[in-house]
Amino acid sequence: MNSIRVRLLLSLLVALVLAAAVVGGVTYRNVLHEAETLFDYQLRQMALSLRDQGEIAGDEAAALRDEDLDFVVQIWRIDGRSVYASRAHKSLPSSAVMGFADIAVDGRQWRSFGIAAHDRVIQVAQPIAIREGLAANAALRSVLPLVAVAPLLAAALWWLIERSLRPLSRMARALRETDVATLRPLPDAGLPDEVAPLVRSLNAMLERLGQAFDSQRAFVADAAHELRSPLTALKLQAQLLRRAGDEHSRGAALDTLVAGVDRATRLVEQLLTLARQEPGAAPRAHEPVALAPLLRQVLADSAPLAQARGTALSLQVEAADETASVPGDAAALAVLARNLVDNALRYTPAGGQVQAGVARDGGRLLLRIDDSGPGIPNAERERVFGRFVRGSTAAQDSGSGLGLAIVRSIAERHAAQLALLDSPLGGLRVELRFPAA
């Protein structure tokens, strides 16, 4: 039973039945007690009314002998002789009990009241079964309105529950009608205080989903646009290779084709890397990552490219920072460092310098990549973190414009502050400031 409506109704109905049972029981007992008190009062008043009376007149005696009368009146002299009895009852005792008393005679229960007055004793008795029957009828009549009102209360509860849960039904209907392409926010006007936070959270989630979808659509469109050019170039280079007339031309065309395949392969690898580093990607467990050994390995991997371009690679790390580590994903941080070193090598002219380093600023660990290249103008430093964006100082074949986008995505996943600064080497410094341990 997963319906809130049904569970609420059943819970409230159970509470209503229990409350009605308690109220009905208390009312029944109170009415029974009041009826018993009233019947005792009647017994006493009848006995007292006969106290100062002389002889019972004939018409009064006839009235007291009426078979429909529940009361039996007995009068004795002080010496015990019976003076009067309204009706002869074998089940009544032949002597009176003073005050109120419950009398059992021949298996029949009586309630009596006896009083001594002048030279006589008066006793008025009534069958307890009759008293109880009258009291029970009175008590039931007092409880019957509760029984009659219960169905009306149940219907009112159903209506109130239905009305109270109507905002949830509207919200569910709005969610069903939400267009995946637009992800419109749910209406939040006039919502109860209990439902409004849920709707606001859903709207925030829909907004984030919309932004993620927009980002994915933009990424796919940009990727398609960027892939179109290298694939077209590969096709043209293949056609040139086919039309090459001699071995020298064929070799030159083949070298150009291989270089084009390498560029397309790098672009695809960077696209896949960026997709893996997106905020919605599955998170990896963080572990302590020593930055100095990681940078040393990245520089070793990049040494052939640096040697081919005549660029000097160096690592600056204080002895105390050799084992300094940050919590993170070692593979992702290696991709970040590799992209930064690769960018620095590609943008630095032949014979330049690229320097990687680890430093401290108070309790925070810094990762720095410096180069002696042309740098990036201050006005463009925020823009170059976008996908497929190249700086104005970049050469036409310098890359795909994804390197810094990948770096920023990885930095955000590690809560590191990323900054582009002027380098002491004359070019650009990329600095990552990791959170304090």
Phi, psi and omega in degrees: 000095185258000182280123176297322181299312182292318180296319177297314182298313180297318180298315181291324178294319177297316178297320179296316180296316179297316179297317179296322179295318179295311181297317179297318179297315179296317179297317180299314180295320180295317180293321176301315180297316180296320179294319177299317179297318180295317180295321176297321178298319178297317177302312183296316181295323180293318179295318180293328180292337179265359186293315185261008182273142179282243176280145179280124181295162184296316180294323178293320178296322178296319179296321181288338179273002180299127182296336180282351180280131184282341186268148174238125182254132175230138180228132178236155169284168179297329180279000175099355179286137179286128178264319186203146171215127182296322177214151178277124180229118178290336184275002177260146180289162181270003176222157186268153172248124184290142180075196179280141180203149172260121187246133175246115180227122179055040177077007180245137183263135179232151171247125186229161173222124180241146181214141176259128181220123180055244184251022182221162175237129183245133175227131176242128183233154180216138178298132180295327180299321179293317179300313181295321178298315179296318180295319180296320178298317179296319180294318179297320179297331178284334182270336184305320178303325178297317180296322181290326183280338185305312178299323178295320177295320178297317178296319179296321177298316179300317181295317180294319179295316179300318180291321181292327182270001181300322176302324177295321178295318178297319180295318178298319179294320178296322178294320178297327183271358181293131179278126181298331183288330184250329181051058179295144178292153179284146177294134183240015181279136174070022181274148174297159182298331181284334184264331184303315179299323179296316181294319178297320178295319178296318179296320177297319179294319178297324178294317178295320177297319178299317178296320179295318178296318178298318179296318179295318179298318179295321180296315180296317180296315180294319179297317178298319180295317182289326179286335183298318183294309180295326179292322176296319179296320178298321179296316179295320180293324176295321178294321177296321178297320180295323185272357182300132186269335181228175184294323181294315179294322180294320179294318179296318180293323179293319177298319179295320180295317179296319178298321177294321177295320179298317180294318179295321179297317179297320180297315180296319179298319179292323176298316179294320178297316179297319179297322180289336182262005179296154181302330182276357181290158182296128181288150177252154180293137179270143179217160178299127181239118177283122186285323183297309177299325179296315179295322180298320179291319179296318179295323178296320179292330183269358184300319180299319179294319179295320179294320179295329181264357179071033182255136180274126178256138178211158179233128179244112179219130173291152181301326181290341183259006182300324182253009181296134185227162175230150176286129181179188178264111185301318181295318180293319179293327175295320176298318178300309182296321181296319178295319180294315180294319180296317177299315181298319179294321183287328183270343182276130179297161179303139181084005181274193183230144171228128185231127176253150182201159175236132181217173179239147173225093187069235179267006184256145180260136182245139171244126185232141172233117179248149174217166180254026182279196184285347181074188179229129178303148181303324183292340183256358190291331176279324184292329186289351176282352177287161181288138176061027178254128177245145178290163182292341180269001183279146175282164184298325183253026186283343180159188184261351183082019180253346187302308182289331175296319177296317181299315181296318180299316179293319179299318180296323179291340178255011178057033180261143177274127183251130182221144173253121185230172174282135183267145173299339178280355178103349181251235185247141170246126173255122185236130173248126181250107183279155179298154179293144181290000000 
